[in-house]
Amino acid sequence: MIAETGLLLLWLAAALAVLQALAGFAGLSRRGEYVAISPAARPLAVLQGLLCLAAFGCLIALFLRTDLSVLLVADNSHSAKPWLFKFAGAWGNHEGSMLLWLTILGLGSIGVALFERQLAPRIVSATLGAQAVLALGFYAFLLFASNPFARLSPAPPEGAGLNPLLQDPGLAFHPPTLYLGYVGLSVAFSFAVGAMLAGDANRAFARAMRPSVLIAWVFLTLGITAGSYWAYYELGWGGWWFWDPVENASLMPWLAATALLHSVSVTANRDGLRAWTIMLALVAFSMSMIGTFIVRSGLLTSVHSFAVDPTRGVFILVLLALYIGGALALFGARIGKVASGATFAPVSREGALVMNNLLLSVILAIVLIGTFYPIAAEALGYRLSVGPPYFNRAAGPIALGLVALLFVGPLLRWRRDRLARLPVIAWMMLAIAGVGAIALVVLVPRSAILPALGLALGGGLAIASLLPLTRRSLRRTPATTWAMVIAHFGVAVALIGMASNAAFTEERLIALRAGETTTVGPWQVELTAIDPVVGPNWTAIEGGLVARYDGGAPTTLHPQLRAFTTPPTETSEAALLTRWKGQLYAVLGQPTSEGRWQLRLWWKPFVTLIWLGGILIALGGALSLVARIGLLRRARHYVRQVMP
């Protein structure tokens, strides 16, 4: 009965979404009897979201029970799986991931309905109406094209199992955080649609939108950071970013959300860039919809893809066309009625943010073209691939220019400023970074130009990002300023990690017998043994490695070759040895005919700074969110009340 209950809850939630849409858009009517029902949009949104959450709970229960009479469970689970992978396996498939998407969309509607009290009621109602329309498309998709609760008769004796590459704790964290980011952008999208329909895109609208943008951006940053590290250690390729189409699908919404975050701050604080903020809200959610299409259409091949069913891909393509096309048509029809807002001089904080947004938009266009160009070429009869060389050479210099802008942009005043007023140290840092890059290229022959520039700019930015704190009382510095400093410092840390990985990584591919030793960078690595091991639902051949840094104390690593029976798959489990200055990365390969074992080793100086930087960036966004919604102020007030 759990499956039938879940399906019934989905139908009821879809029906409430219809009522929510009608009530939400009724607030825009001039007829009193229609306007009178618009307040019902709030309770309908809450109830609709709760019903969808309950339906998703039913799906999780089916996976935890391994109910093989449900087709989705039989195709994607197995009774021998550890409970964590049964739990996370509920969204480690096509239908379950779409239900997770829809559930988070419902939670976003609940958040707007319960907590948004500053905007005019007609804008809030229109926003909830737009959220309901978005939800209806996905309800239709699940109920008519991709039912997660479909029964299977007769039930098989055992399930087909979960893709072994997904049997990792990362599955429990990475997709939900990304979806919180994707669907958080739907709230910003709905706010933009509601403001255009109501004809009232002012500072209050931007302030209402900003928390949803911050939430989406923080979770997207965490999701991309976690996904990068998961792919880094799970796939065994030794890289942290591969420009895979599905990786690009998460990067594109993040780029648009980053531009939107800066733009909405200008609108909220200075009442400028109104039209630009609305457009970026539409573009950011459009990128998340395009990412959904990429992952589920089978149009692009990727190790991350959920489905290769073109029928379901066409359904999503239709939704994409309706939502994006409709929003852009509304933008074209209504944007002329949106006042331009306050003006500013080119040399100002607003001017720097506009330049920041333009550079981010160019990078977004480069990634979008590189992702979809092979499809267009294949349609014309040409087969080609676009890989890292294109993305690195096309987007890399622009990204470094964006970093250079961070040296001076945060130090500019709002409205109008003079470059001559900026602290000399900011220009010194920029000049030193340029000289340092040239020195690296000249003095270190192995250094390429982009990694050298990255190291120099990253080091300079690490210092320049702290300059907004100078000549301030640190205790009285606003939390939003601290948030900016932490996020920009995180950019510097991540950039140093990326550049160090590109410039200084050393690799060794060798075949060894037990007892033989090799070196990679400062490490001496000995293969001591090869042993069979058994896991909960896999068997493996495990290598014993003893590693010494410059002849120091020994440390043991255990890379594995795992074999899963359901489904039959072999995977490489990398072994990582982390030190403050980098990571030793080891992958065990196949045996040779001479009785040796292939071993692939990397020494990656400062590679962990990539993910530390991502965490710092997200931390800065989280601190800004806490400050914007007044939690710090309320906490200080509470402390004063308790401890006068």
C-alpha positions as CSV (number, residue, x, y, z in Angstrom):
1,M,0.0,0.0,0.0
2,I,3.0,2.4,0.4
3,A,3.4,2.7,-3.4
4,E,-0.3,3.4,-3.9
5,T,-0.3,5.9,-1.1
6,G,2.6,7.7,-2.6
7,L,0.9,7.9,-6.0
8,L,-2.3,9.1,-4.4
9,L,-0.4,11.8,-2.6
10,L,1.2,12.9,-5.9
11,W,-2.2,13.2,-7.5
12,L,-3.6,15.2,-4.6
13,A,-0.5,17.5,-4.6
14,A,-0.9,18.1,-8.4
15,A,-4.6,19.0,-7.8
16,L,-3.6,21.5,-5.1
17,A,-1.0,22.9,-7.4
18,V,-3.8,23.7,-9.9
19,L,-5.7,25.5,-7.2
20,Q,-2.6,27.3,-6.0
21,A,-1.9,28.6,-9.5
22,L,-5.5,29.8,-9.9
23,A,-5.5,31.5,-6.5
24,G,-2.1,33.0,-7.1
25,F,-2.9,34.6,-10.4
26,A,-6.3,35.7,-9.1
27,G,-4.6,38.4,-7.1
28,L,-3.7,40.1,-10.4
29,S,-7.3,40.5,-11.5
30,R,-9.2,43.8,-11.1
31,R,-12.4,41.9,-10.1
32,G,-13.0,41.8,-6.4
33,E,-14.3,38.3,-6.2
34,Y,-11.2,37.0,-7.8
35,V,-8.8,39.0,-5.7
36,A,-10.6,37.8,-2.6
37,I,-9.4,34.2,-3.2
38,S,-5.8,35.1,-3.7
39,P,-4.8,34.7,0.0
40,A,-5.7,31.0,-0.4
41,A,-2.5,30.6,-2.4
42,R,-0.4,30.6,0.8
43,P,-2.2,27.7,2.6
44,L,-2.5,25.8,-0.7
45,A,1.3,26.1,-1.3
46,V,2.0,24.8,2.2
47,L,-0.3,21.8,1.8
48,Q,0.8,21.0,-1.7
49,G,4.5,21.0,-0.6
50,L,3.8,18.8,2.4
51,L,1.9,16.3,0.3
52,C,4.8,16.1,-2.1
53,L,7.2,15.7,0.8
54,A,5.0,12.8,2.1
55,A,5.1,11.2,-1.4
56,F,8.9,11.4,-1.4
57,G,8.9,9.8,2.1
58,C,6.9,6.9,0.7
59,L,9.5,6.4,-2.0
60,I,12.3,6.4,0.5
61,A,10.4,3.8,2.6
62,L,10.0,1.6,-0.4
63,F,13.8,1.6,-1.0
64,L,14.6,1.0,2.6
65,R,12.2,-2.0,2.6
66,T,13.6,-3.1,-0.8
67,D,10.1,-3.6,-2.1
68,L,10.8,-5.4,-5.4
69,S,7.2,-5.2,-6.5
70,V,7.9,-1.6,-7.3
71,L,9.6,-1.3,-10.7
72,L,11.9,1.6,-9.7
73,V,13.2,-0.3,-6.6
74,A,13.7,-3.5,-8.6
75,D,15.7,-1.7,-11.3
76,N,17.8,0.3,-8.9
77,S,18.3,-1.5,-5.6
78,H,19.3,-4.8,-4.0
79,S,18.6,-6.4,-0.7
80,A,22.4,-6.7,0.1
81,K,23.1,-3.0,-0.3
82,P,24.1,-1.1,2.9
83,W,21.2,0.9,4.3
84,L,22.8,4.3,3.4
85,F,22.8,3.3,-0.3
86,K,19.2,2.1,-0.1
87,F,18.2,5.4,1.4
88,A,20.2,7.6,-1.0
89,G,19.3,5.2,-3.9
90,A,15.8,6.7,-3.7
91,W,17.2,9.6,-5.7
92,G,20.1,7.8,-7.5
93,N,17.8,7.2,-10.5
94,H,15.7,9.1,-13.0
95,E,12.3,9.0,-11.4
96,G,13.5,9.4,-7.8
97,S,15.7,12.4,-8.7
98,M,12.8,14.1,-10.4
99,L,10.6,13.5,-7.3
100,L,13.4,15.0,-5.2
101,W,13.5,18.0,-7.5
102,L,9.7,18.4,-7.2
103,T,9.8,18.0,-3.4
104,I,12.4,20.7,-3.0
105,L,10.3,22.9,-5.3
106,G,7.4,22.4,-2.9
107,L,9.6,23.3,0.0
108,G,10.5,26.5,-1.8
109,S,6.8,27.3,-2.1
110,I,6.3,26.6,1.6
111,G,9.2,29.0,2.4
112,V,7.7,31.8,0.4
113,A,4.2,31.2,1.8
114,L,5.3,31.1,5.4
115,F,8.1,33.7,5.6
116,E,7.6,36.4,3.0
117,R,5.7,39.2,4.7
118,Q,7.4,42.3,3.3
119,L,6.2,42.3,-0.4
120,A,2.8,43.4,-1.6
121,P,0.3,40.6,-1.3
122,R,-0.4,40.6,-5.1
123,I,3.3,40.0,-5.8
124,V,3.5,37.2,-3.3
125,S,0.4,35.6,-4.7
126,A,1.7,35.9,-8.3
127,T,5.0,34.3,-7.2
128,L,3.2,31.4,-5.6
129,G,1.2,31.1,-8.8
130,A,4.4,30.9,-10.9
131,Q,5.8,28.3,-8.5
132,A,2.6,26.2,-8.9
133,V,2.9,26.4,-12.7
134,L,6.5,25.1,-12.5
135,A,5.4,22.3,-10.3
136,L,2.5,21.3,-12.5
137,G,4.9,20.5,-15.4
138,F,6.9,18.2,-13.2
139,Y,3.8,16.6,-11.7
140,A,2.6,15.9,-15.2
141,F,6.0,14.4,-16.1
142,L,6.0,12.0,-13.1
143,L,2.3,11.0,-13.3
144,F,2.2,10.5,-17.1
145,A,5.7,9.8,-18.3
146,S,7.9,8.6,-15.5
147,N,5.8,7.2,-12.6
148,P,8.1,6.4,-9.6
149,F,5.5,4.2,-8.0
150,A,4.7,1.8,-10.9
151,R,4.2,-1.8,-9.8
152,L,6.0,-4.8,-11.3
153,S,4.2,-8.1,-11.5
154,P,5.5,-10.7,-10.8
155,A,8.1,-9.2,-8.5
156,P,11.7,-10.5,-9.2
157,P,13.5,-12.5,-6.5
158,E,16.2,-9.9,-6.4
159,G,16.9,-6.3,-7.6
160,A,19.2,-5.3,-10.3
161,G,21.3,-3.2,-7.9
162,L,22.6,0.4,-7.9
163,N,25.3,1.6,-10.3
164,P,28.5,0.9,-8.3
165,L,29.9,4.3,-9.1
166,L,27.0,5.7,-7.1
167,Q,27.5,3.5,-4.1
168,D,29.4,6.1,-2.1
169,P,28.4,8.5,0.7
170,G,28.7,11.3,-1.8
171,L,25.3,10.1,-3.2
172,A,23.6,11.1,0.1
173,F,25.0,14.7,-0.1
174,H,25.9,15.7,-3.7
175,P,22.5,15.4,-5.5
176,P,20.4,17.0,-2.7
177,T,22.7,20.0,-2.3
178,L,22.7,20.5,-6.1
179,Y,18.9,20.3,-6.3
180,L,18.5,22.7,-3.4
181,G,20.6,25.1,-5.6
182,Y,18.7,24.4,-8.8
183,V,15.3,24.6,-7.3
184,G,16.2,27.6,-5.1
185,L,16.7,29.4,-8.4
186,S,13.1,28.5,-9.2
187,V,12.0,30.8,-6.3
188,A,14.1,33.7,-7.7
189,F,12.5,32.9,-11.2
190,S,9.0,33.0,-9.7
191,F,9.7,36.3,-7.9
192,A,10.9,37.8,-11.2
193,V,7.8,36.5,-13.0
194,G,5.5,37.8,-10.1
195,A,7.2,41.2,-10.1
196,M,6.8,41.5,-13.9
197,L,3.1,40.4,-13.8
198,A,2.4,42.9,-11.0
199,G,4.5,45.6,-12.6
200,D,6.4,46.4,-9.4
201,A,10.1,45.4,-9.6
202,N,11.5,47.7,-6.9
203,R,14.0,47.4,-4.0
204,A,11.5,45.4,-1.9
205,F,11.2,42.8,-4.6
206,A,15.0,42.4,-4.7
207,R,15.2,42.2,-0.9
208,A,12.6,39.4,-1.0
209,M,14.4,37.6,-3.7
210,R,17.9,37.8,-2.2
211,P,17.6,35.1,0.5
212,S,16.5,32.6,-2.1
213,V,19.4,33.5,-4.4
214,L,21.8,33.2,-1.5
215,I,20.4,29.8,-0.4
216,A,20.6,28.5,-4.0
217,W,24.1,29.9,-4.5
218,V,25.4,28.4,-1.3
219,F,24.0,25.0,-2.0
220,L,25.2,25.1,-5.6
221,T,28.7,25.9,-4.4
222,L,28.7,23.1,-1.8
223,G,27.1,20.7,-4.3
224,I,29.7,21.4,-7.0
225,T,32.6,21.3,-4.5
226,A,31.4,18.0,-3.1
227,G,30.7,16.6,-6.6
228,S,34.2,17.6,-7.7
229,Y,35.8,15.8,-4.8
230,W,33.6,12.7,-5.3
231,A,34.5,12.4,-8.9
232,Y,38.2,13.0,-8.0
233,Y,38.5,10.1,-5.7
234,E,35.9,7.8,-7.2
235,L,36.6,7.7,-10.9
236,G,40.3,7.2,-10.4
237,W,41.4,9.5,-13.2
238,G,43.3,11.9,-10.9
239,G,41.5,15.0,-12.0
240,W,39.2,17.4,-10.1
241,W,37.3,18.7,-13.1
242,F,36.8,17.1,-16.5
243,W,34.5,19.6,-18.4
244,D,32.0,16.7,-18.6
245,P,28.7,17.9,-20.1
246,V,26.9,17.1,-16.8
247,E,29.6,18.9,-14.8
248,N,28.9,21.9,-17.1
249,A,25.2,21.5,-16.4
250,S,25.9,22.3,-12.8
251,L,28.5,25.0,-13.5
252,M,26.2,27.0,-15.8
253,P,23.5,27.7,-13.2
254,W,26.3,28.6,-10.7
255,L,27.8,31.2,-13.1
256,A,24.4,32.7,-13.7
257,A,23.5,32.6,-10.0
258,T,26.8,34.3,-9.1
259,A,26.0,37.1,-11.5
260,L,22.4,37.3,-10.1
261,L,23.7,37.4,-6.5
262,H,25.8,40.5,-7.3
263,S,23.1,42.1,-9.4
264,V,20.3,41.6,-6.8
265,S,22.5,43.2,-4.2
266,V,22.7,46.3,-6.3
267,T,19.0,46.4,-6.7
268,A,18.3,45.8,-3.1
269,N,20.8,48.2,-1.7
270,R,20.9,50.9,-4.3
271,D,17.8,50.4,-6.4
272,G,19.8,49.9,-9.6
273,L,20.0,47.2,-12.3
274,R,16.3,46.3,-12.0
275,A,16.0,44.9,-15.5
276,W,19.4,43.2,-15.4
277,T,18.4,41.4,-12.1
278,I,15.1,40.2,-13.6
279,M,16.8,38.9,-16.7
280,L,19.5,37.1,-14.7
281,A,16.8,35.5,-12.5
282,L,15.2,34.1,-15.7
283,V,18.6,33.0,-17.1
284,A,19.8,31.3,-13.9
285,F,16.7,29.1,-13.7
286,S,16.8,28.5,-17.4
287,M,20.3,27.1,-17.0
288,S,19.1,24.7,-14.3
289,M,16.3,23.5,-16.6
290,I,18.9,23.0,-19.4
291,G,21.0,21.0,-17.0
292,T,17.9,18.8,-16.2
293,F,17.4,18.2,-19.9
294,I,21.1,17.3,-20.4
295,V,21.1,14.8,-17.5
296,R,17.9,13.0,-18.5
297,S,17.5,13.3,-22.3
298,G,20.3,10.9,-23.4
299,L,21.3,13.7,-25.8
300,L,24.8,13.8,-24.3
301,T,26.7,10.8,-23.0
302,S,28.2,11.1,-19.5
303,V,29.1,8.9,-16.5
304,H,26.8,11.2,-14.6
305,S,23.7,10.8,-16.7
306,F,20.5,9.4,-15.2
307,A,18.7,8.3,-18.3
308,V,19.0,7.7,-22.0
309,D,15.3,7.7,-22.8
310,P,14.6,10.2,-25.7
311,T,10.8,10.1,-25.0
312,R,11.3,11.5,-21.5
313,G,13.9,13.9,-22.9
314,V,11.3,15.3,-25.3
315,F,8.9,15.8,-22.4
316,I,11.5,17.8,-20.5
317,L,12.4,19.7,-23.7
318,V,8.7,20.7,-24.1
319,L,8.7,21.9,-20.4
320,L,11.9,23.8,-21.0
321,A,10.5,25.5,-24.1
322,L,7.3,26.5,-22.3
323,Y,8.9,27.8,-19.2
324,I,11.9,29.6,-20.7
325,G,10.0,30.7,-23.8
326,G,7.1,32.0,-21.8
327,A,9.3,33.8,-19.3
328,L,11.3,35.5,-22.0
329,A,8.1,36.5,-23.8
330,L,6.8,38.0,-20.6
331,F,10.1,39.8,-20.1
332,G,9.9,41.3,-23.6
333,A,6.3,42.4,-23.1
334,R,6.7,43.8,-19.5
335,I,10.2,45.0,-19.1
336,G,9.5,48.3,-20.7
337,K,7.2,49.0,-17.7
338,V,9.9,48.4,-15.2
339,A,11.6,51.6,-14.1
340,S,15.3,51.7,-14.8
341,G,16.2,52.6,-11.2
342,A,19.0,54.7,-9.8
343,T,22.0,55.5,-12.1
344,F,25.7,55.4,-11.3
345,A,29.1,56.3,-12.7
346,P,31.2,53.7,-14.6
347,V,33.9,54.0,-11.9
348,S,31.9,52.9,-8.8
349,R,31.0,49.7,-6.9
350,E,28.0,49.3,-9.2
351,G,30.2,49.7,-12.3
352,A,32.6,47.0,-11.0
353,L,29.6,44.7,-10.3
354,V,28.3,45.2,-13.9
355,M,31.7,44.3,-15.3
356,N,31.8,41.3,-13.0
357,N,28.4,40.2,-14.4
358,L,29.5,40.7,-18.0
359,L,32.6,38.6,-17.5
360,L,30.5,35.9,-15.8
361,S,28.0,36.0,-18.7
362,V,30.8,35.6,-21.2
363,I,32.2,32.5,-19.4
364,L,28.6,31.1,-19.2
365,A,28.3,31.6,-23.0
366,I,31.6,29.9,-23.6
367,V,30.6,26.9,-21.5
368,L,27.1,26.7,-23.1
369,I,28.6,26.8,-26.6
370,G,31.2,24.2,-25.8
371,T,28.6,21.9,-24.4
372,F,26.1,22.0,-27.2
373,Y,28.3,22.7,-30.2
374,P,29.1,19.0,-30.7
375,I,25.4,18.3,-30.9
376,A,24.9,20.9,-33.6
377,A,27.9,19.6,-35.5
378,E,26.6,16.0,-35.4
379,A,23.2,17.1,-36.7
380,L,25.1,18.5,-39.7
381,G,27.0,15.2,-40.2
382,Y,30.2,16.1,-38.4
383,R,31.5,14.2,-35.4
384,L,33.7,16.1,-33.0
385,S,34.3,16.6,-29.3
386,V,35.0,19.7,-27.3
387,G,37.3,19.0,-24.4
388,P,39.4,20.7,-21.7
389,P,41.7,22.5,-24.1
390,Y,38.8,24.6,-25.5
391,F,37.4,25.4,-22.1
392,N,40.7,26.2,-20.5
393,R,41.9,28.4,-23.3
394,A,38.6,30.2,-24.0
395,A,37.3,30.7,-20.4
396,G,40.6,30.7,-18.5
397,P,41.9,34.2,-19.4
398,I,38.4,35.7,-18.8
399,A,38.2,34.0,-15.4
400,L,41.6,35.4,-14.5
401,G,40.4,38.9,-15.6
402,L,37.5,38.4,-13.3
403,V,39.9,37.6,-10.5
404,A,41.9,40.8,-11.2
405,L,38.7,42.8,-11.0
406,L,38.3,41.5,-7.4
407,F,41.5,43.4,-6.4
408,V,39.8,46.8,-6.7
409,G,36.0,46.3,-7.1
410,P,35.2,45.8,-3.4
411,L,37.2,48.9,-2.5
412,L,35.1,51.2,-4.7
413,R,32.4,53.5,-3.3
414,W,28.8,53.2,-4.4
415,R,27.4,55.6,-7.0
416,R,30.6,57.4,-8.0
417,D,34.3,57.1,-7.2
418,R,37.8,57.8,-8.4
419,L,40.5,55.2,-9.1
420,A,43.1,57.6,-7.7
421,R,41.4,57.2,-4.3
422,L,42.0,53.5,-4.0
423,P,44.7,52.3,-1.6
424,V,48.1,52.0,-3.1
425,I,48.4,48.5,-1.7
426,A,45.6,47.3,-4.0
427,W,47.5,48.4,-7.1
428,M,50.8,47.1,-5.6
429,M,49.2,43.6,-5.1
430,L,48.0,43.6,-8.7
431,A,51.4,44.7,-10.0
432,I,53.2,42.2,-7.9
433,A,50.9,39.5,-9.2
434,G,51.7,40.4,-12.8
435,V,55.4,40.4,-12.1
436,G,55.2,37.2,-10.2
437,A,53.4,35.5,-13.1
438,I,56.2,36.6,-15.5
439,A,58.8,35.4,-13.0
440,L,57.2,32.0,-12.7
441,V,57.1,31.5,-16.5
442,V,60.7,32.5,-16.9
443,L,62.2,30.8,-13.8
444,V,60.2,27.6,-13.8
445,P,60.2,26.2,-17.3
446,R,57.5,23.7,-16.6
447,S,55.0,26.5,-15.7
448,A,52.5,27.3,-18.3
449,I,51.2,30.8,-18.7
450,L,47.7,30.3,-17.2
451,P,48.8,28.3,-14.1
452,A,51.5,30.9,-13.5
453,L,49.0,33.7,-13.8
454,G,46.6,31.8,-11.5
455,L,49.3,31.4,-8.8
456,A,50.3,35.0,-8.9
457,L,46.7,36.4,-9.0
458,G,45.6,33.9,-6.4
459,G,48.4,35.0,-4.0
460,G,47.7,38.7,-4.6
461,L,44.0,38.3,-4.2
462,A,44.5,36.4,-0.9
463,I,46.0,39.7,0.5
464,A,43.8,42.1,-1.5
465,S,40.6,40.4,-0.3
466,L,41.4,41.4,3.3
467,L,41.8,45.1,2.4
468,P,38.1,46.0,3.0
469,L,38.8,45.2,6.7
470,T,41.6,47.8,7.0
471,R,40.9,51.0,8.9
472,R,37.8,49.4,10.5
473,S,37.0,48.1,14.0
474,L,36.9,44.4,13.4
475,R,34.3,43.9,16.1
476,R,32.0,46.5,14.5
477,T,32.6,45.5,10.9
478,P,29.2,44.4,9.3
479,A,28.7,40.7,8.9
480,T,28.0,41.3,5.2
481,T,31.5,42.7,4.8
482,W,33.0,39.7,6.6
483,A,31.0,37.5,4.2
484,M,32.4,39.2,1.2
485,V,36.0,39.0,2.5
486,I,35.6,35.3,3.3
487,A,34.1,34.5,-0.1
488,H,36.7,36.4,-2.0
489,F,39.5,34.9,0.1
490,G,38.0,31.5,-0.8
491,V,38.2,32.3,-4.5
492,A,41.9,33.1,-3.9
493,V,42.5,29.8,-2.0
494,A,40.7,27.7,-4.7
495,L,42.6,29.5,-7.5
496,I,45.9,28.7,-5.9
497,G,44.9,25.1,-5.5
498,M,43.8,24.9,-9.2
499,A,47.0,26.5,-10.5
500,S,49.3,24.4,-8.2
501,N,47.6,21.2,-9.4
502,A,48.1,22.3,-13.1
503,A,51.6,23.5,-12.7
504,F,53.3,21.1,-10.2
505,T,51.5,17.7,-10.5
506,E,53.8,14.8,-11.0
507,E,52.6,11.4,-12.4
508,R,54.1,8.0,-12.5
509,L,52.7,5.0,-14.4
510,I,54.6,1.8,-13.6
511,A,54.2,-2.0,-13.1
512,L,55.7,-3.4,-9.9
513,R,56.0,-6.8,-8.2
514,A,55.5,-7.1,-4.4
515,G,58.6,-5.7,-2.7
516,E,59.6,-3.3,-5.5
517,T,59.8,0.5,-5.0
518,T,59.2,3.5,-7.2
519,T,59.2,7.3,-6.7
520,V,56.8,10.1,-7.5
521,G,57.8,13.6,-6.6
522,P,59.2,13.6,-3.0
523,W,57.5,10.2,-2.2
524,Q,59.1,6.7,-2.2
525,V,56.3,4.1,-2.7
526,E,56.8,0.3,-2.1
527,L,54.2,-2.3,-3.2
528,T,54.3,-4.7,-0.2
529,A,51.4,-7.1,-1.0
530,I,48.3,-7.9,-3.1
531,D,45.4,-9.4,-1.1
532,P,41.8,-10.4,-1.7
533,V,39.2,-8.6,0.5
534,V,35.4,-8.9,0.8
535,G,33.0,-6.0,1.4
536,P,29.2,-5.9,2.1
537,N,28.2,-6.3,-1.5
538,W,31.5,-6.6,-3.4
539,T,34.9,-8.4,-3.5
540,A,38.2,-6.7,-4.3
541,I,41.9,-7.1,-4.9
542,E,43.7,-4.7,-2.6
543,G,47.2,-3.4,-2.9
544,G,49.3,-2.7,0.1
545,L,51.5,0.4,-0.4
546,V,54.0,1.9,2.0
547,A,54.8,5.5,1.3
548,R,57.6,7.6,2.7
549,Y,57.9,11.4,2.2
550,D,61.6,12.2,1.6
551,G,62.5,8.9,3.5
552,G,60.5,9.8,6.5
553,A,58.1,7.7,8.5
554,P,56.1,5.1,6.6
555,T,52.3,5.4,5.9
556,T,50.2,2.6,4.4
557,L,47.7,3.0,1.5
558,H,45.3,0.4,0.2
559,P,44.0,1.1,-3.4
560,Q,41.5,-1.5,-4.6
561,L,40.1,-3.1,-7.7
562,R,36.5,-3.9,-6.7
563,A,34.1,-6.3,-8.4
564,F,30.3,-5.9,-7.9
565,T,27.9,-8.7,-8.9
566,T,24.7,-6.6,-9.0
567,P,25.1,-5.2,-11.5
568,P,28.3,-6.8,-12.7
569,T,30.8,-4.0,-12.7
570,E,34.5,-3.4,-11.9
571,T,35.6,-0.1,-10.3
572,S,38.9,1.4,-9.1
573,E,39.0,2.7,-5.6
574,A,41.8,5.2,-5.3
575,A,43.8,5.6,-2.1
576,L,44.6,9.1,-0.9
577,L,47.3,10.3,1.5
578,T,46.8,13.9,2.5
579,R,49.5,16.2,3.8
580,W,49.2,19.9,4.4
581,K,51.2,20.6,1.2
582,G,49.3,18.2,-1.1
583,Q,48.0,14.7,-1.7
584,L,49.5,11.4,-2.8
585,Y,47.0,9.7,-5.1
586,A,47.3,6.0,-5.9
587,V,45.3,3.7,-8.2
588,L,45.8,0.0,-8.6
589,G,45.6,-1.3,-12.2
590,Q,45.4,-4.8,-13.8
591,P,48.1,-7.5,-13.5
592,T,50.6,-8.0,-16.4
593,S,51.6,-11.3,-17.9
594,E,55.0,-11.0,-16.1
595,G,53.3,-11.1,-12.6
596,R,53.6,-7.3,-12.1
597,W,50.7,-5.0,-11.1
598,Q,50.1,-1.7,-12.8
599,L,50.2,1.2,-10.5
600,R,49.4,4.8,-11.2
601,L,50.6,7.5,-8.8
602,W,50.2,11.2,-8.7
603,W,51.8,13.8,-6.3
604,K,49.5,16.8,-6.3
605,P,50.9,19.8,-4.4
606,F,48.2,21.9,-2.7
607,V,45.3,20.3,-4.6
608,T,43.2,20.2,-1.4
609,L,43.1,24.0,-1.5
610,I,40.6,23.7,-4.4
611,W,37.9,22.2,-2.1
612,L,38.9,24.3,0.9
613,G,38.4,27.3,-1.2
614,G,34.9,26.1,-2.3
615,I,34.0,25.6,1.4
616,L,35.1,29.1,2.2
617,I,33.2,30.6,-0.7
618,A,30.0,28.8,0.5
619,L,30.8,29.9,4.1
620,G,30.9,33.5,3.0
621,G,27.5,33.1,1.3
622,A,26.0,31.4,4.4
623,L,27.3,34.2,6.6
624,S,25.7,36.8,4.3
625,L,22.4,34.9,4.4
626,V,22.4,34.8,8.2
627,A,23.1,38.5,8.3
628,R,20.5,39.4,5.7
629,I,17.7,37.6,7.4
630,G,18.6,39.1,10.8
631,L,19.7,36.0,12.7
632,L,22.8,37.6,14.0
633,R,20.8,40.6,15.2
634,R,18.3,38.4,16.9
635,A,21.0,36.3,18.5
636,R,22.7,39.4,19.9
637,H,19.4,40.7,21.2
638,Y,18.7,37.3,22.9
639,V,22.2,37.3,24.5
640,R,21.6,40.8,25.9
641,Q,18.3,39.6,27.3
642,V,19.8,36.5,29.0
643,M,23.1,38.1,30.0
644,P,22.4,41.8,30.7
